[in-house]
Amino acid sequence: MVGKKSGKALRDEGLERTDNNMELSSWPQIPAINQKNYYTDYLKRDDQNLAFRLQNEEARTKMTKKAKDHDRALAMAKTETAEGEGEGDGDAHMEDAEETPTEMAGSKVIIIHMGSQNLRIGLASDALPKTLPMVIARKAATSESEDHDEPKPKRFKHDDGSEMEPEKAFGSEWSSHFNRMSADLKVHMRQNKRRMLPNSKEMVVNYNRRTVPEIISEHNDPMRAEWTEISNPPPEYIVGQPALRVPDSSKPRYKLYWPIRNGWCNEKDYTSKRSLFLDISLIVEDAIKNQLHLTSKKDWTQYSCVFVIPDLYDKSYVTQILDMLMREFAFARVCFIQESLAATFGAGFTSACVVDIGAQKTSICCVEEGMCIENSRVNLKFGGQDVTETFVKMMLHDHFPYADINLRRRHDFLLAEELKKNICTMNEASVSPQVFDFHLRVAGQDTRKYTFKAFDEVHLAPMGVFEPVIFDNSDKIIGRRTLIDRSVDIYDGSPNDPTSAAQSEILTAMAPPLPSHSKTNGDSHLAVPDVQTTPSRPQHPHALSKVQDLEGTPRSSVAGSPAPENTGTSQAGGTSTPAATAAAAQAPRPPAVEDRDDIMPVFALDNAILTSIAHAARSDEKKMRDFIGGIMVVGGGSLTSGFHLFLEERLQALRPGFSKEIMIGTPPRDLDPQVVVWKGASIFGKLSGTNDSWIGRLEYDRLGPRLMAYKCMWAY
Ligand SMILES: Nc1ncnc2c1ncn2[C@@H]1O[C@H](COP(=O)(O)OP(=O)(O)OP(=O)(O)O)[C@@H](O)[C@H]1O
């Protein structure tokens, strides 16, 4: 064809021959595609996506089955009428057939909520979950209390061996915080016209100094504790409640491991990621077998699982858990739900500001119409266990008669928890010198009955959630990211764990200055956490007022730009070019606060709640009023008596403009605040038809964790 064209025509087409009349190449020349007409729907339609296809197929199968059942029911009804025996009409029979499910809804769905201290597990059809300690005792050379030998001799003696006054045992800084809180409380109580004896503290200290325990022989103690007997041969590990009841001095020794600490994986006490997740799976497996009585693992393939994850979850943790549930436990389907969302389901609210005070972490999140508001998520690293520790410290400071108490010993930990639950209160009217008693039960020893007096310690210890400087925050970030790497974007390598503007703001307020030698290339996770410099209270107590102030518009830089600076552009939609990304990576700039592992999120609860709400409301005053009037407190840490009223007063003092609206709610129907999240997840697990976040076996086998992007209600 080309040969027949004129030289001009060929010149125009750019295909002019050389002088020997031959073409430059025998390869066919392909003209460039006209971009105007260029179109592809590759990966743009749902039917190209396995996850959606399987979902549709499942829906179709269900509809076909329903139609078949319908036909069958009609046929049966006709036969019966023809025989003249049935008096009722066919519809009634059909309804009967539809309304008689073969098995109770949710009886094949297992709901798992793992906490730092408690595991809650049950079938979705159960009214309440089974609660057991999230702990495993492993055979070891020494027990954990022997590893950390810190009781009386070390704490209460000077280096030269002379006796140390308990007031000095915890350092002058801690004592001065305690004394200041005590003085503030006195002033506050006077303002509220509460009567106080001027020398209450001295009375308490003098009483405690003098008191000696009464010995009760073991056979005279009707309430003596049941200790776990070690069988022969001794088991390699013991889990749950029996683990907590293994005597410290057992032969052989057992050491306790808590795989979840402060709401994160416990990277401090484990030496490898494998052993950490092995323990998690052993605890969960044991609970399914012994608490839910599903002893044969083969049957688990017929069960689905709803797993509760934190609002600000670590992606690598979720991926690992999904793998465990799918591969090891071989569940038929798995789905995830975030804690706060589950709490609103459990309470039956459509929107609320959920405050979950657990044992070692407190999370806050505003939920609106079935979605967590991402920028309102806050996760603080303290909870009920910090209150227990602080209560014991305060009591020791005031000459607690059982001076040898050591929370690393199992019996002492259980005793301290019990004392805290029974004695601590946020009710100011109950603050007066009072006598209490307790029984100390140690395996193989006679029971000792102690009496002691307590005064403001019962109030000041739980007050710590509003003044976390009194908590011991020194070891909470030790080991973070040593076993489990931060999740990163597969394209640009930037951290891609979920972030929240509210959390960033708190982290910014808490951030210790960056060490001058630290490389600011985003490799912040390599920096050694500088625990000593971490302040336990905001350096700028009013740093948040700008954001929280709805009347004014000024915003802090964090609030104005929720995404971290060095990840923002790439996450926002991948608009940055590789060259720009490379240039940006080389530019020296400080790492975003979310990417720093040396910041301890420990912040006053009332301020944290207001920060969360401010970010959820985004200057919309009506929303602000809605959330501030719908604060729901859940979790075991909120069970301290008088907590709700106290929190309400604190918030009113901080936001007098909203004092009429502020309302702290409890879950309805007298539901235990500790199980609301589990309950919500069980409701979620029973939803049929509307829940499309189930991850099935086939799709997981083919796509693996990539599937999460299609299956999560939130941005994964
Ligand atoms: N009646 C009570 N009064 C005060 N505190 C209580 C009471 N009952 C339980 N707690 C505290 O609640 C905490 C346990 O709460 P919860 O089970 O919600 O925590 P978790 O889910 O295991 O932990 P986290 O949420 O930190 O991961 C413990 O610190 C316990 O001492």
The ligand as an SDF file (V2000), in Angstrom:
LIG
                    3D

 31 33  0  0  0  0  0  0  0  0999 V2000
  -16.0090   -1.7880   90.5250 N   0  0  0  0  0  0  0  0  0  0  0  0
  -14.9060   -1.2880   90.0230 C   0  0  0  0  0  0  0  0  0  0  0  0
  -14.4080   -0.1250   90.4770 N   0  0  0  0  0  0  0  0  0  0  0  0
  -13.2780    0.3950   89.9790 C   0  0  0  0  0  0  0  0  0  0  0  0
  -12.5530   -0.1900   89.0070 N   0  0  0  0  0  0  0  0  0  0  0  0
  -13.0080   -1.3470   88.5150 C   0  0  0  0  0  0  0  0  0  0  0  0
  -14.1910   -1.9610   88.9810 C   0  0  0  0  0  0  0  0  0  0  0  0
  -14.3760   -3.1110   88.2960 N   0  0  0  0  0  0  0  0  0  0  0  0
  -13.3490   -3.2150   87.4380 C   0  0  0  0  0  0  0  0  0  0  0  0
  -12.5220   -2.1670   87.5590 N   0  0  0  0  0  0  0  0  0  0  0  0
  -11.2720   -1.9230   86.8340 C   0  0  0  0  0  0  0  0  0  0  0  0
  -11.5090   -1.9870   85.4560 O   0  0  0  0  0  0  0  0  0  0  0  0
  -10.3210   -2.4080   84.7860 C   0  0  0  0  0  0  0  0  0  0  0  0
  -10.6630   -3.4840   83.7940 C   0  0  0  0  0  0  0  0  0  0  0  0
  -11.5070   -2.9090   82.8370 O   0  0  0  0  0  0  0  0  0  0  0  0
  -11.7140   -3.5670   81.4170 P   0  0  0  0  0  0  0  0  0  0  0  0
  -12.0180   -4.9990   81.5680 O   0  0  0  0  0  0  0  0  0  0  0  0
  -12.6860   -2.7160   80.6780 O   0  0  0  0  0  0  0  0  0  0  0  0
  -10.2560   -3.3890   80.8120 O   0  0  0  0  0  0  0  0  0  0  0  0
   -9.6080   -4.1370   79.5620 P   0  0  0  0  0  0  0  0  0  0  0  0
  -10.5780   -4.1050   78.4390 O   0  0  0  0  0  0  0  0  0  0  0  0
   -9.0790   -5.4510   79.9580 O   0  0  0  0  0  0  0  0  0  0  0  0
   -8.3650   -3.2070   79.3160 O   0  0  0  0  0  0  0  0  0  0  0  0
   -8.0260   -2.1490   78.1830 P   0  0  0  0  0  0  0  0  0  0  0  0
   -9.3120   -1.4850   77.7890 O   0  0  0  0  0  0  0  0  0  0  0  0
   -7.0830   -1.2510   78.8620 O   0  0  0  0  0  0  0  0  0  0  0  0
   -7.3860   -2.8970   77.0760 O   0  0  0  0  0  0  0  0  0  0  0  0
   -9.3860   -2.9160   85.8650 C   0  0  0  0  0  0  0  0  0  0  0  0
   -8.3580   -1.9750   86.0710 O   0  0  0  0  0  0  0  0  0  0  0  0
  -10.2700   -3.0190   87.0840 C   0  0  0  0  0  0  0  0  0  0  0  0
   -9.5550   -2.7580   88.2720 O   0  0  0  0  0  0  0  0  0  0  0  0
  1  2  1  0
  2  3  1  0
  2  7  2  0
  3  4  2  0
  4  5  1  0
  5  6  2  0
  6  7  1  0
  6 10  1  0
  7  8  1  0
  8  9  2  0
  9 10  1  0
 10 11  1  0
 11 12  1  0
 11 30  1  0
 12 13  1  0
 13 14  1  0
 13 28  1  0
 14 15  1  0
 15 16  1  0
 16 17  2  0
 16 18  1  0
 16 19  1  0
 19 20  1  0
 20 21  2  0
 20 22  1  0
 20 23  1  0
 23 24  1  0
 24 25  2  0
 24 26  1  0
 24 27  1  0
 28 29  1  0
 28 30  1  0
 30 31  1  0
M  END
$$$$
